[in-house]
Amino acid sequence: MNKHSILRGALPRRTALALALGLGFSGLAIGQSTVGSIFGHVANGANETVTIQGTTGVTRTLTVDSAGNYRASSLPLGTYTVTLSQNGSVVDTRKNVSITVGGGTEVSFGGASVSNAVALSAVTVTGSALPAIDISSVSTSTVIDAKQLSMLPLGRSAESISLLAPGAGIGSGNFSTTTNPNGAVSFGGSGVTENAYYINGFNTTNPLSNLGGIGLPYGAIDQQQVYTGGYSAMYGRSDGGVISQVGKRGTNEWHFGGQFIWAPVGASSSPGDIYYPNKAFPAGFGYENKDLPGTIYRRREGDKSWTKTYSAYVGGPLIKDKLYLFLAAESEKQEGVSTNSSASSIQARNHYKYDLPKFYGKIDWNINDSNILELSHVRSTTRYSGVYNAYDYATNVESGPTGSYPNTTKISSKYDIAKYTGYLTDDLTLSATWGRSTTGDYQTNPSDNGVTPYLSGVTNQNPLYTGGTPIKNSVGTSSSKDPDAKNTTRGLRVDLEYRLGDHDLSAGIDNMSYWASNEGQSMSGPGYAWIYSHASNPSKAISPSLGVGAPGGNGYYVRKYIFSTTTSMSAKQTAQYVQDRWQVSNNLLLSLGLRNDKFVNKNNVGATYVDSGNQWAPRLGASWDVFGDSSLKVYGNLGRYYLALPNSVAIRGASASTYTNEYFDYVDIKADGSPVLGKALGPGPVSTNNEYGQAPDAKSVTATDLKSQYQDEFIVGFDKKLGESWVTGASLNVRKLQTAIDDVCDTGKIADKLAAQGINPHSVTIPGCVIFNPGETNTFSLANANGNGRTSVRMSMSDWGFTTGAKRKYYALNMYLEHPFDGKWQGRIDYTFSRSYGNTEGQVKSDTGQTDTSKTSDWDAAALMQYSNGILSNDRTHQIKIRGAYAITPEWMVSGVLIAESGTPKNCLGYVGPTQEDPVGYSSYYHYCLGQPSRPGDAGRNPWTHMLDLAVTYRPSFADHKLAISLQGFNVLNERRRVQTYANNSNSVAPYTITNTYGMGEYFEQPRYARLQVTYDF
């Protein structure tokens, strides 16, 4: 705990809020913040100055005002010495003053003068201002600094750190891939693409899809701030959460060190085996393969990995007090084994490798006391490769390489960031941040020979032609990627802050530009894949609405699958804002802001398909220092937050794409697993979304009056001190999605509307899918078929056949109790009760793993949204988070983190009604389960999870505590429960046919593992 009594003991009776705001503690509650502030009160203010000097060479000299106040804002993170002088003579000093990102540290002086100066240089002040309660903040955030990172057992990623924040939960495993191994996080019920990542104030969110982002080398993190609500007008483009990392910097002393981390395979547990479910169904329903229920789906005994991480850093002055350098590098390597499922076309064990190097470099140049220049360079690479060894499920024997491989991927990102800070006067500060990035997106597969097709569903091959043993080949992937795929960004942010009386005014711009080249995918092999299926009712048509008939015979059929989306695109996001933090009275602060966001998206030929126009987002916050001594704060926040469409929306949304299936009977199977085709079961290639490779008209695919997705948020809460050692509090958070964006593909409804207006539908070109606001009335501009002019048509909610618009509501009660670190121990417990409900998860769809941002199967047609209102995928009713550390002796410390959560909801999707209809050709993606309506969550919930991580650390005195040896255990209870369940009960197979994986666990908790960590800081 901070020594609050030392800092405030000699202050006159004046409200803490008035002090904080009177000293200009403002403009810091933003996700991009990389700075903090120091402020205070001087009892004898006449002819006195305060000098603030940091270990990074930053020096500010301020004149104490007539009320005895001073403040220094926009200070780089670091440790400072604060000196009080009177008539040029030093009368008091405070050393080792630390500041927190986005916060302030109070350093006040009482009764000091030249005549009674007391040597207080031994007094040490560490920690943030108003140490227990920050009465000047109207937002909700969690800050984890380097010291806590070194004490707590945490995963070494920005996402793992962010899970300590109340209301944060890990997203669906569908969004954790070889190119995004850290997974994704949902904040406050939002979708996982609705977050923003920052490093040193620059946006490092995934530039293509907005799914995840890059982080710093773990040892280079000075502080990580996680915003979960109440952002000021200075911040936008997120209605989820903000993960902002600030990197370390050099100081006036040279420091260097290194770390070795080893997670041995022998200290890890295997995941549990997975078996096919064996459920009873109503009459008429049956499994796709009646031989599979109760048998092994995936054997995972021995599916373990080991990890080794080497890291090093060096930092210090190139020119003392003037020019500083900090460099950090990290190399993480992981090797492991993962057994393919028994249904995989490749019966093998994947011996995979991850290579995850990171680099961070920073130069700080104190040009003079009024001007600072910071230059940062960040690199992050994720490489993945593997080789398949043959595996026999019957004998549980692994043999040699099959000649088949999983995809080899490499995501390499480079960021250059420059920031200028100018202290133009004591009251006027200018800052500007510019950055750029390049991200390579590479994928290849050694087993793709360009000839042999990929096979899926091989366990559903007709045994008449296989003899009961599926016929397979060595092709390990259905997709390929352009080798020149890449993404680039440019950004500029300028902020001007000015103190005017009781007002702290700020204004600025916040601009980002994105370009993507050759993104998307194409097919491996000859340009298509074969998918084998079996219908339990062979006389039922597979998809009548698409003209695909019944397979007949014994129900075996095959489909030729093509999915190709490669394209280029760009986006530009601009914003302007104004903000006023107004000290209305000694106890009351109002934060008033207005932000204007504008988003423009273009397709591969540079044609604009989204132009949002001006979007005004008001922000209002208030903080009431109830007793005037920072012992009890009541606060509230009301704001609107707009979310931009990422670049990837152009893929399938505004550029040419092919997504077809062609259905056949077959009369034999070749040696490479390809079918010998019999009769066609349909009219040829069919596409539910009319994706046949044609180039769409950019002006037609999007509503001309499209509104960006936006959400309104209300927060009210309190923080209260309990004595000098404890803090408690609670907050109520309410979020309501006001407008969403998705695509609708039942565009025959447009033809119906035109016909009703007396317009020949064939006189215009109607796209297969259009981007719109569900529930809103939108206008579409359609190209006339004769090439001359355009025709406008307005489509209301009822014109599409919908009965309601997009809904997502979230409410949460957060409560906490905290004991800050006092040199001996620290602890915090958070409890969150929340509900997230509606019919729209957000931009993606967790239950089916759909990552087509704002182009999910939701809202494609009215029939798909029947019975869609329920508990949303990111709902976790109960969350309990406990973290703490205890220093047994100066050499020994124990620490731990517990995250206990109630399970996410389970969904069931299938064909419509007892007669298993498919009204819009989407197969089994309706909210029906075994013929009965099934709302999200009606299928029940996954079980509670309890992740307990523990650590013990030894810092021997013979090494001056610079050596640290830590043993950390993760999931020490070795709980391996499912966290997500397969939702689709037919998986596009056929009516009355239940896929064998329905109701089976899809993703599970990571099993127990341990790591040894050795650190030395010179």
N, C-alpha and C positions, 0 to 999 in steps of 0.2 A: 504494500500500500504506500502511496505517496505521503510525504510528511506534510499533510494539509495544515496542521497547526503551526508549523514553522513558517509556512508561506503567508498565513493570514492572521497570525496572532496579534499583530500590532495595527491592523487596519481599523480605521474609524467605522462607526456603524453606517454602512452603505450597502446597498444590495449588490450581490455578486453579479447579477445580470447587468445592472447599470455599469458596473466596472468593466465587465467583459465587452459590452457593446460600446461603452464610452471610449474604450481603448481600441476600437476598430477591429475587433475579432470578427471578421466577416468573410464572406465569399469563399469559404473553405469546404462546404458540404457538397462536393462534387466528385463524381467518379474519376475524373481525370486528374484530381489533385495530386501533386507531388510534393507539396510544401506544408508547413505549419506556421505557427506564430508564437511570439512571446509578448506578454503584456503584463502590466502591473500598476500598482499605486505607490506613491511616495508620500509619506506623511508630511515632510517639509519640502514642498515642491519648488520653493523660490531659488532661482539661479542654479538649478540642478540639471544634470544630463545623465543619460543612461547609455552605456556602450555595451553592445552585444557582439561578442567575438566568438566565432565557431572554430572547431578543429579543422574545418574545410577552408579556413582563411576568410570567410565572410565576416565583415565588420560593419555594423550600423551604429551610428551615434545619433541619439534622439534627445530633443529638448523636452523636459517634463512640462506638461501644460499647466494652466492656472489652477486646474482642479486636482493637480498632483498625479495625473495619469500619463502613461506612455504606452506605445505599442509598436511592434515591428511585425509586419505581415509578410507573407510570401517568402519565408525563410526556407532554404534547403534543409532536408532532414539531416540531423547530426547532433553533436553535443556542443553546448555553448557555455561561455562564461559571461555573466551579466554583472557589470560594474556600475555603481552609482558614484557620481562625482558632484562636488559642490564648489563652485568658483574655481574649477580646474583641479581640485584636490580629491583624491579617491577617499570615499568615506565608508564604502561597503561593497562586498563582492559575494556573488553566488557562483559556485562552480558545478560542473557536471550536470547542466540543465539539458534534459532531453525533450524533444518535441515529437508529436504524433502526427502522422499524415492526416490532413483534413481537420486537425484540431489545434488547440493552443495550450501553452504552458504559462501559468501565472507565476511571476516572480515579483513580489512586493517588498518594499522596504519601509520599516516603521521607526521613526524617532532618531534616525541616523543623521549626524552632522559632523563637521570638521572637529568641533570641540568635544564631542562624545563618541567619536568613531570607535567601533568595536571590530576587532579582527574576526570576521565570520567566514573567512575563506575555507575553513574546514567543513562548513555546512554543505552537505551534498543534497541536491534536489534532483531526483530522477523521476520521470513520469510526466504525464500530461497535466495541463492546467485544469483547475477545478477538478481535482484528481478523481474523485469518485463519480461526480455527476457533471456532465458538460451542459450547463444551462443555456449555452448559446446555440445549441444544435436543435434543429427541427426535423432531422432525418433519422433513419435507423441504419446503423452500420456496425460491422465487426472488424476490428483491426488486430491482426496477429503480427507481432514483430519478430525480428531475427532471434531474440532471446527465447521467446516462446517456441519458435520453430526448432531451436536446438534442444529444448527440454521435452517436448511432447512427442509421442510416437505417432507420426502422421505419414501418409503416403506422400511421395515427393512430387506432387503436382499441384497446380493452382486449384484444380477441382477438389482434390482431397482436403486442402486447407479450407476451401469455401464451405465444405459440409459442416464446419463448426458453427456456421451462422444459423440462427433460428429460422425455421421455415424452408431451409435448403434441403433438397433430397436428390439422390442420384437418379438420373433419368433411365429410360428403358435401355436394356442391353442391346437393343437393335441399333442404337446410336454409338456403340463402342465397337470400332472396327480396327483393322490393322493400320489404317491411316489416322485413326483417332483413338488410340488405346486407352486414354485416360477417361473416356466416356464423356457424358454431358450431365449438366446439373439443371434441375428445375427449382426456381425460386418463387415462392408464393403461388403455387399452382399454375405457373406459366409454362408455355412450351419451351423446350430446351434450346430452340433457336432464337429466343427472345432476350438473350443476355448480351452483354458487351464485355470485352476484355481490353485492358490497357496495360502498357508498360511505359513507365516514365511519361505518362500523360498522352501517349499516342495509341490509337486504336489498333489492337493486334488480334481482333476477332477473325475467324476464318473468312477470308475475303470472298469466297464463292458462295457458301451456303449459310454462313453465320452460325454454323454448328461447331461450338468449341472455339479455341484460340490457343495461341502459344504462350508459354510462360518462361521465366528466367531460370537459369541454373539455380538449384535450390539454395546453395550457399551464397548466391549473389542477391537474394531477396533481403532488403532492409525491412520493409513492411509490406504486408498485403492487406488491402482494405476491401471489404465485401459490403456493398450497398444492397439492402433488401427493401428499400422504400424511401419515399420522401425526398427524392433528388430535387435540387434547385433547378432554376431555369437555365443554368449554365450547362446542364447535361440533358441529353435526349437519346432517341433511337434505341430505347430499351424499355420494355414493360415487364421484364423479369427481374434480373439482378445485374450487378456490375462487379466484376473482379478486376481490381486495379493493383498492380504490383509496382513498387518503387525500388529500383536497384541501389546497391551500395555505391559509395564514392570514396575516393582517396581523401586522406586527412594529412595533417602536418607531421605525422609519424608513419614510417613505413611499416606495413604489416603484410605478412604472407602466411599461408598455411595450406594444408591439404587434408583430404579425407578419403578413406577407403571404406566401402560398404559391401558386405557380402551376405547374400541371402542364399544359403546352401540348399541344394535339392533335398538333402537328408533331413532338414529341419522343417520340411513342408509336408502337408497332408494331401492325399489324393481326393479329388471330387468323388461324389457318389455315383454309382452306375445309374443309368436311366432306363426304365422299362416302358414299353408301350402300355397305355391304359387298357383296361378290360372292363368296359362299362356296358350296362344293359340299356337298350334303346326301345322306344315305342315300336309297335308293329309296323313293318314296312321299311324301317331304317336298318342299315347294316354297314359294317366297316368296309372300307375300300379293299382291304386285304384281310380276309377272315382268319388267316393263319398267323397274323402278327400279334394280336392282343395278348398281353402278359409276357411276351418275349423281350429279349434285350434289344433296346434301341441304340444305346451307346454305352460302351464299356469305357470307364475312365480311371480304373485302377492303374496307377503309375503315370498318370497324366500330370506331371509336375514340371517345375522349371527352377532354374537358378539365375541369380542376377549378381553382377559385379559392377560397382560404380566407383570410378576414380574422379576426384575433383580437386582443383587447386585454385588459389587466388593470390593476387598481389595488389597492393594499393599503397600510395604514398605521394609525397610532393615531388613534382619535377622542378618546380620553383616554389619555395616555401611561401605560404600565404597568397600565392598567385595562381599556380598551375598544378593540377592534380591528375593522377591516373589511377584507374582501378580496372583490373582484368580478372575475369573468372572463366574457367572452362570446366566442363563436366562430360564424362564419357560413361554412359550406362549401356551395358550389354546384357542381354537376356537370351538364354537358350532353354528350350523346353520341348515337351512332347504333348501332342493332342491327338486323340484317336477319333477318326471320322465315324459317323453313325453307321449302323448296319444297313441303312437305306441309301447311303451315298454311292454314287457311281464309281467312286474310287475307294475300295476297301483297303484302308491303309492307316498308318500312324504318321502324323505330320511332325517331323523334326524341324522345328522352326527357330528362327533367330530374329531378335530385335537389336538394332544398333541405334542409340539415341544420343548423339552428341549435341552439346549446346555450348554457346560462347556468348559472353557479355563483356563489352568494353565501354569505358566511360572516361571522358576528359572533362574536367571542370576548370574553367578559366575565369578567375575573378579579375576582370579587366581593370576595375577600380571598385571603390566601396559602393558605387551606385549602379554598376553594370556587371552582369554575370552571364556567361555563355556556357551551355552544357551540350556536349556531343555524345550520343550513345550509339552503339552498334550491337545488334542482337542477331544471333544465328541459332536456328533450331532445325534439326533434321530427324525424321522418323523413317528408318529403313526396316523393311520386313522381307524375309525370304524363308523358304523351307524346302524340304524334300520329302516325298512320300515313300515310306517303307511298307511293303505288303504286309497285311494283317489278316489272319483267318479267325473269324468270330467263333467258328465251330470248335477250333482247337485252342484258341487264345494264344496263338503263336505268331510272332513277328518275324519276318524274313527280310530279304534285301530290298534295295530300291526298285520301285516299279517303273521308273522312267517318266513318272508323272510328278507334277509340281503344283503347289498353290501359287497364287499370283505373287510376284515380286513387286513391291511398291516402295516408293521413295517420295516423301513430302519434305521439301527443303525450303525454308523460309529465311529471308534476310531482311532486316529492318535497319534503317538509318534514321536517327531522330536528333533534331537540333532544337534547343530551347534557349530563348533570350529572356532575361528578367532585368528590367530597369526600374530602380527606385528613383523616380524622377523628382519627387519631393517626399517629405514625411507623410503626406496624405495621398500621393498619386503614384500608382505602380502600374507599369505596363509589362505584359508578358506575351510572348509569341512562341508557338510550338509548330514546327514543320517536320514532316516525316514522309518516308517512302518505303515501299516494300516490294519484294519479288518472291513469289512462291511457285516452285516447280511441282508439278503433279504427275508423277511418272508411274506407269504400271506396265508390266510385261509378264509373259508366262512361257517358260522354256518348252512346255509340252504342247503348245499351240503350233501345229504345223501348217495351219491355214487350209487344211483339207478335211481332217476328221472332225465331226461335229461333237459338241458336248451333249451328254445324256443326263436326263433327270427322271426320277420315278422308276428306276430299273427294277425295283422289287414288285412293280405292277406289270411287268412283262408277262405275256401269255405263256404259261408253262408248257403249252403244246409245242412251242418253238424253242424253249430253253432247256427242257428236261428238268425244270425246277431250280436251275442255277442261273441267276441273271447273267446276261451277256453284257459286258462292259468294255470300256476302252480307257486309254490313259490320259485323255484330255481333262485337265483339272479346273477349267474355268469356262464360263459361258460368255464372258465379256472381254473386250480389249479396249485399249485407250490410245489416243493419239500421243506419240512420244513427245510432241511439242506443246502439250497442255501446260499452261501456266497462268498465274494471276499477278497483277500489279496493282498497287494503290499509291495515292498521293493524298496528303492531308495538310491543312493549315488551320491553326487555331490562334486567335488573337484576343486577349482579355485586357480590359482597362478598368482599374479599381480606383475609386476616389472617395475620400472621407469628407462629408459636408455636414457639419453640425451633428445632429442625431441620426444622420442617414449615411449608411455605407452603400455607395452606388457602384454598380459594375455593369459593363456592357461588352459585347464581343461578337465574334463570328466563329463558326465551327463547321468547316467544310471538309468533305471526303470525296474522293473519286476512285472508282474501281474499274478495272479492265480484266476480262477473262478471255483467253484464247484457246480454242480447240478443246473445250471442256465437254463433259458428257461421256458417252460410251458407244461402242459398236459391238458387234458379235464376234466371237472367236470362230476358228475353223472356217467353214465355207460361207459364213454369214448367217447361220441359223443354228438352233438347237432342237433336239427331239425330246419331248416330254411324254412318258408313258403313263396311262391312267387306266382305271378299271371302274365301271359303274355297277353298283349292286342291283340296280333296276335297269337292265339293258333296253327295255322298251320305252323308257322315258327320254324325251329329246334333251340333248345336252344344253342347248341354248336356243330356244325357239325364236327369241327376239332377234338373234343374229342369223337365223336360218340354218342352224346346226342341228341336225336330226339325232335320232337315237343310234347308239352303236350297234344294237341288235346282237344276235348270237349270244356269246357268253360274256359280253360287256367290255371286252378289251379294245382299246383304241389308242391312238397316238396323235400328238399335235406338233406341228412345225412352228416354232416360236422365233420371232424376230423382234429385237428391241434395239433401236439405234437412235442416238440423240446428240451426237457430237456437233458443237456449234461454238460461236464466240458471242460476246455480249459486253455491255458496259453499264455503269450506274454512276450517278452523281447525287450527292446528298449535301445540301447547304442549310445553314441555320444562322439566325441572328437572335440575340437575347438581350434583355435588360433585367436588372435585379436591384431591389432596394431592401436592405435590412435596416428597419426603422425601429429605433428605441423609443417606443411610444411613451413609456414611463420608466421609473427606476426598476420595476419588476417585470415589465412586459415588452417582449420583442415581437415584431411582425416581420416576416420575410415575404416580400411581394415580388413576383417575377412573371415575365411573359417571354415565351420562346416561339419563334416562327421557324418551322421546319418545311423544307421543300425537297421532294424526291423525284428524280427523273431516271427512268430505265430505258435502255435501248437494246435492240436485238443485233444479230450478226451483220446486218447491212447498215447499221447506224440509224435505223428507223425507231422513233420514240413510240413505245407502247404504254408507258405510264408517265404521266406528268401531274403530280399531285396539286400543284399550285401552292398558295400560302396556306399553312396549317398552324393556327394559333393555339398555343398550349399554356394556359394560366397555371401558376403555382402559388399557393398561399400556405404559409406556415406560421406558427405562433409558439412561443415559449414563455411560460409564466414561472418565475422564481418566487414560489409561494411565500416563503418567510424571509427572503432577501439574503440568505446565507448559503445558498446552493445546497441546502440539505433536502429540499423537496422541489422537484420540477414537474410541472404538468405541461404537456406539449401536444400539438396537433399539426396535421398536414393534409392539404387537399390539393391534388394535382391531376393534370392530364398528360398522357405520355403517348407519343406517336411512334410507330414502328415502321421502319423502311422495309421494302422488299429487297432481299439480297439478289445478287447477280443471277443465281441459279434459276430464278423464276423463268428466265428466257428459255431454259432447257425444257422442252415439251410445251412451254407456255406461249412463246412468241417466235420460235424458230422451228424449222422443219424437223420432224421426228417420225419414226416408224415404230409402231407397236401392234403387231398382228399375231394371230394364231390361225393355223389352218389344220382342220381335223380330218383324220383318215382311219379307216380300218386297215389292218395289215395282215399279210399272209405268210410272213416269215421274218426272221431277224438275221442280218448279216453278221459276219465275224467282228466287225467294228462296232456292233450294237445298233447300227442304223436299221430302220424297218424296211421291209419289202412291201411297198404300199399296195393296198387293195382299193376299194372304192372310197371316194371322197364323201365325207359326212356333211359337208356344207358347201356353200357357193364358191369357196376359195378362201384367201386370206380375209379374216374379219377382224375389226377393231372396235371395241366398245366406245372409244373416243375419236373415231375417224382419223386415226394417225396412220396415214399411208405414205408419208414422206413428202407431202406437198408443202410448199413454202406458204406460211400463213400471212395474211395481210395485217401488218402491225396496228393499223388503225381500227381493225375489226375485232381483234382478239381481246381487247380490254374496253371496259365501259369508259366512255368519254368523261363521265363525272365520277370516276372511281375515287372513293375515299380511302386513305391509308388506314390500316388497322390502328386503333387507339383504345386506350384503357384509362378509366378514371380510378383514382385511389384515394382512400381516406384513412388516416391514421390518427389515433388519439391514445395517449399513454402517460405514464408517470415514472419517475425514478426517485428513490428515496434512500438516504443514508440511514444505516442502522448502527449507531455508535461511530467509532472511528475506523472500524475494520471491515464493515460489511456494507454492501449496496444491494438493493432489491428494486424491482420494478415490474411493470406489466404494460402491455400495449394491445390495442385492438386494431387490426388491419383489415380493411374491406376493399376488394378490387372488383371492378365490373368492366368486362369487355363491352365496349359500346359499338364498335364496328370491326368486322373481320374481312379478310380477303381470301377467296378460294376460287376454284374454277367450277363451272357448271357445264356439263356435256350433253344435256338433253336439249340440244339446240333445235330440235324439231319444234319445240315450243315457240321459237322465234318465227318459224314458218307459219304456225297457227295464228300468231298475233298479226302477222302481216296479212294473212288471208282474211282475218276478221275485219281488217281495216280496208279491204278491197284491193290490196296490193298482191300481185302475183309473186309468190315466194321464189319462183324460178328466175325472176328478174334481178335478183341479188345473189351474191355469194355469201353463204352462211358458214362460218367456221365450225369445226367439230366440237370445240370447247371454247368458252370465253371466260375471262377473269372478271369477277363481279364482287359486290358486297352482299352476302347472304342476308335476306330480309329487307334490303333497301330497294327502291325503285331506281334502276340504272338505265342510261341511254347508250345505245350501240350504233355505231356508224358503219354501215355495210356497203361494200363496193358494188356498184351496179354491174350486172353480168355483161352488159354491152361495152364496158370500159369507160363509160361517160358518167361522171358524177357519183354521188353516194346517196344512200337512203338511211334515214334515222328511224330507229324504233325504240320505244320505251317499254321496258319489261319490269313489271311489278312483282312482288313476292307471289301473289296469286297467279300471275301469268305463268310462272315456272311450276306452279302446283304446290309450292311450299305453304305451310300453315303457320310457320314461325321463322324468326330470323336467328342469327348466330347468338348463342348465349354462353357465357362463361362467368361464373361468379365465384369469388373466393373470400372467405372470412377466416380470420385466425385470432386466437387469443394467445399471446406470448407472455410468459412469466419467467423471471430469472432471479437467482440469488448468487452473489459473487463476493469472494474474498480476494482482493488483489494481492499480488506477490509482495511480501514484506521482508524478503531475505530468507525466510524459512519455508513458507508454503503459499500456494495459491490454489483456488478452486472456483469453479463456476458450474451451476446447473441451470439448464434451460428446459422448460416444458412448453410445448406448442400444441394446442387443440385447434384443428382447422378442418374445413370442408371446401372442396373444389367440385363444382357441379355445373352442368349445362349440356350443350350438344356440340361444342367445339373445343377441342383441346388447344388449338392454336395453329401454327403454321405446319406442323407435322402430325403424324398419327402413330402413337406408340404401340397400340395393340396389334397392328399389322406391320409395324416397322417401316412405314412409308416416309421417306425423306424428301419427297418432291415438295419443296417448300411452297406453301399456299396453293398447291395443286393436288391435294389429297383426294381420295375417293369420296370423302364427305362432300355433300352439296352437289355432287355430279348430277343427281336427279332426285326428285321429290321422294321417290320410293325408297331411296337409300337413307333418308332422314326420318322415316317413320320410326317411332319409339327410340329416337336417338338421345333423348334428354335423360341424363342420369349422372352418376358419379364419374368424374373424369379420371383419366389414367394416372395423372400425377398427384392424386389425392392420397394423403397420409393423415388419417384422423388424429393420431397421437404421435408425438416425437418427444423423446427424452434424450438430452445431450448433457453429458457430464465430462468435464476435463479438469485435471489438476496435477500438481507436482509438489513433492515434499522433500526438503533437504534434511536427510537423517543426520548427516554431519557435513562439514564443509567439503568433504570428499565424495560422499555418496548421496545420490538423489534417486527417488522413485517417482514415476509419473504414469498417467494413464488417460485414456479417452474411451468413453462408452457412448455409443449411439444406438438407442433402442427405438424401433419404429413399428407401428401397426402396418399391416400389409396393404398393398395397392389393390384396387378392384380388379376382378376378373370379368372379362367380356365373352360373349358367345355370338358369333356371326354365322348366318346360314342362308338358305333359300326361304322364300316367303310362303308362310302358311302351311296347313296340312297337305296341300297338293303340291308344295315345293315349286312354286312359280319363280320365274326369273324375268320380271317385267321390263327391265332395261338392259339386259345382257351383261350384268355384273356378277353372274354366278352366285357365289355364297357370301356376298358382302353386305347383306341386309341384316337389320337388327331383329333377327329371328333365331330361335334355337330349337331345333327338332320340331319345327313347324309352329312354335309358339312365340309371341312377341318377347323380346329380351332386351331390356334397356341396359345401358352401360352400368355395370356393377351388379346386375341381377344374378349373375352367375356366382356371386360370392366374393370372397377376398382371399388373397394370398396370406400366408401366416406372418405373425410378428417376426422381426429379426432383431438380434441382439449382438452387436459387434463390439467386443471388448478388446482393446489394444493396451498393452502394458510395456513399460520400459524401466530398466535400472541403469544408472550411469555412474561411472567412477572417474573422478578427476583427482589424481594423486597430488598430494602437496609437494612431493619431491620433484615434480615437473612444473611447479608453480601454477598448478591447475590449468595449464595450457594444453595438456593432453587429456582427451576424453575418450573413454571406452564405454560403449553403450550396447546393451543387449536388448533388442526389442522384439516383442511377440505380437502378432496381429491375428485377430479372431482367435484368441487363446482358448475360447470355449469350443472351437472347431465346429461351430454351427454351420450347416450347409443346406439351409432351407431354400426353397424356390422363391424367387422374387418376381417372376413373370410366368404366365401360363399361355400356351397356344390358344388363340381365341377363335380361329376360323374352323368351324366344325365340318366343312366340306372342302375348303381350300380349292375352289373352282373345279372340282372333280366332276360331279354330276348330281342331280337331285336324288334324294334319299340315300346318298352315299356319304358316310362319315369318314373323314380322313383319320388315319390311325393315330395321328399325333394330337388330335383334339383333346384338350384338358390336361395334356402332359406338361410338366415343367419345362420352360424354354430357357430361362436364365436362373442362376443360383448364386448364393453368397460365395465369395472366394474362400477356399479352405484355409486352415491355419498355416501360417508360415512365420519364420523368424529371420532376423537379420542382425549381423554383428557390424557395429559402426565404430571406426577409430578415426579421431580427429585430432590434429595438432595445429595450434595457432601460434605462430612465432611473433 
